[in-house]
Amino acid sequence: MTKELDWIELFAPQEILRDFNFEKLVEENGIYRIFMVEKDDAAHIPAELKKEVNGDLSNIVLDGYTNYIELQTFPAMGKEVFLYLKRRRWKVKQDQRQEEKSYSNSYSYNEKGMKATKAFGNFLKEIDWV
């Protein structure tokens, strides 16, 4: 385990670390913003896309990224902490005559209707904050 993972585990839930790698940390105006990008491996290619190519991953290429998803997590040292998750977009290699369609994974790391991690959302509910 790297030192980077040692400290990032304090802020990001394991379920997020399973799917995303640390990109950068920005501290501004008393707020920590942790940017993470979806892992680039066969396990993170969307299932729908794998099915479309009948498991032939050689026909799949990266098609950029989605916009960041913002999630609030537990504060640290009196400062707010936000996670910014950037998912990859994938597509099938095609000739120019075919219509292109992008695929990306969808994750459910937040409580429905909240922009907070599930653990932080549950904590806020327990203390009747929401």
C-alpha positions as CSV (number, residue, x, y, z in Angstrom):
1,M,0.0,0.0,0.0
2,T,1.4,3.4,-0.9
3,K,1.5,6.4,1.4
4,E,-1.0,8.1,-1.0
5,L,-3.5,5.3,-0.3
6,D,-2.9,5.5,3.4
7,W,-4.1,9.0,3.7
8,I,-6.8,8.9,1.0
9,E,-8.5,6.0,2.9
10,L,-9.3,8.6,5.7
11,F,-11.5,10.5,3.3
12,A,-12.9,8.2,0.7
13,P,-15.0,5.1,1.4
14,Q,-13.5,1.7,0.4
15,E,-16.2,1.3,-2.3
16,I,-15.0,4.4,-4.0
17,L,-11.3,3.4,-3.7
18,R,-12.2,0.1,-5.4
19,D,-13.3,2.0,-8.5
20,F,-11.3,5.2,-8.5
21,N,-7.7,6.4,-8.2
22,F,-6.5,9.5,-6.6
23,E,-5.8,12.3,-9.1
24,K,-5.1,15.5,-7.0
25,L,-5.9,17.3,-3.8
26,V,-6.8,21.0,-3.8
27,E,-7.2,23.1,-0.6
28,E,-9.0,26.4,-1.0
29,N,-10.9,28.7,1.4
30,G,-10.9,26.0,4.1
31,I,-12.3,23.3,1.9
32,Y,-10.5,20.1,0.8
33,R,-11.3,19.0,-2.7
34,I,-10.1,15.5,-3.6
35,F,-10.2,14.6,-7.3
36,M,-10.4,11.0,-8.4
37,V,-10.6,9.3,-11.8
38,E,-12.1,5.9,-12.6
39,K,-9.6,3.1,-12.9
40,D,-8.5,2.2,-16.4
41,D,-8.7,-1.6,-16.5
42,A,-10.9,-4.3,-18.1
43,A,-12.9,-4.7,-14.9
44,H,-14.2,-1.1,-15.2
45,I,-15.3,-1.3,-18.8
46,P,-19.1,-1.1,-18.7
47,A,-20.9,-4.4,-18.8
48,E,-23.3,-3.2,-21.5
49,L,-20.4,-2.4,-23.7
50,K,-18.6,-5.7,-23.1
51,K,-21.9,-7.5,-24.1
52,E,-22.2,-5.4,-27.3
53,V,-18.7,-6.5,-28.4
54,N,-19.2,-10.1,-27.2
55,G,-16.3,-9.9,-24.8
56,D,-13.8,-8.8,-27.5
57,L,-12.1,-6.0,-25.6
58,S,-9.7,-5.2,-28.5
59,N,-12.5,-3.3,-30.2
60,I,-13.1,-0.9,-27.2
61,V,-11.4,2.5,-27.0
62,L,-11.5,5.3,-24.4
63,D,-13.8,8.1,-25.5
64,G,-12.9,10.8,-22.9
65,Y,-14.5,11.5,-19.6
66,T,-17.7,12.5,-18.0
67,N,-18.0,15.7,-15.9
68,Y,-17.0,15.3,-12.3
69,I,-19.6,14.1,-9.8
70,E,-19.3,16.0,-6.5
71,L,-19.9,14.2,-3.2
72,Q,-19.5,15.6,0.3
73,T,-17.9,13.4,2.9
74,F,-16.9,13.7,6.6
75,P,-15.1,16.9,7.5
76,A,-11.4,16.8,8.5
77,M,-9.8,19.2,11.0
78,G,-12.8,21.5,10.9
79,K,-12.7,21.8,7.1
80,E,-15.3,20.5,4.6
81,V,-14.2,17.6,2.4
82,F,-15.6,17.0,-1.1
83,L,-14.8,14.1,-3.5
84,Y,-14.9,14.8,-7.2
85,L,-15.3,11.6,-9.2
86,K,-14.6,11.5,-13.0
87,R,-15.8,8.5,-14.9
88,R,-14.4,7.2,-18.2
89,R,-16.4,7.1,-21.4
90,W,-15.8,4.2,-23.7
91,K,-16.9,3.4,-27.2
92,V,-16.5,0.7,-29.9
93,K,-13.9,1.2,-32.6
94,Q,-15.9,1.8,-35.7
95,D,-15.5,3.0,-39.2
96,Q,-16.7,6.5,-40.1
97,R,-20.1,5.3,-41.5
98,Q,-21.3,3.9,-38.2
99,E,-23.0,6.0,-35.5
100,E,-20.9,6.3,-32.3
101,K,-22.3,5.6,-28.9
102,S,-20.5,6.3,-25.6
103,Y,-20.8,4.1,-22.6
104,S,-19.9,4.8,-18.9
105,N,-20.4,3.2,-15.6
106,S,-23.0,4.5,-13.1
107,Y,-22.3,4.2,-9.4
108,S,-24.5,4.7,-6.4
109,Y,-22.1,6.1,-3.8
110,N,-24.6,8.7,-2.4
111,E,-27.9,8.6,-0.6
112,K,-30.8,9.2,-2.9
113,G,-31.5,12.9,-3.0
114,M,-28.2,13.9,-1.3
115,K,-24.8,14.9,-2.6
116,A,-23.0,13.1,0.2
117,T,-21.4,9.7,0.6
118,K,-23.7,7.0,2.0
119,A,-21.8,6.9,5.3
120,F,-21.9,10.7,5.7
121,G,-25.6,10.8,4.7
122,N,-26.4,8.1,7.2
123,F,-24.5,10.0,9.9
124,L,-26.4,13.2,9.2
125,K,-29.7,11.3,9.4
126,E,-28.8,9.8,12.7
127,I,-28.2,13.2,14.2
128,D,-31.4,14.5,12.6
129,W,-29.4,17.0,10.5
130,V,-31.5,16.2,7.4
